[in-house]
Amino acid sequence: MAKKKKENLADLGIEELKERIADATREKQQTRFSHAITPVDDTNVFRNARKTIARYKTELRARQLAEMKQS
């Protein structure tokens, strides 16, 4: 199985991070709804979605704390 390249979250802007969080959350919700109707073959999709959202939120929070520290 090929490994997915890690993306560099430091290169993203705050607004883009917020957009990605919203998109990932929407995608996770859509996958959950479709899973209720027809089961998903690979249930790791849910786990990966949660972890991706957590990565985005962690980076966003780190930036918010750094901004508060500078003020």
Secondary structure, DSSP 8 states (H G I E B T S, - for coil): --------GGGS-HHHHHHHHHHHHHHHHHHHHHHHHS--S-THHHHHHHHHHHHHHHHHHHHHHHHHHH-
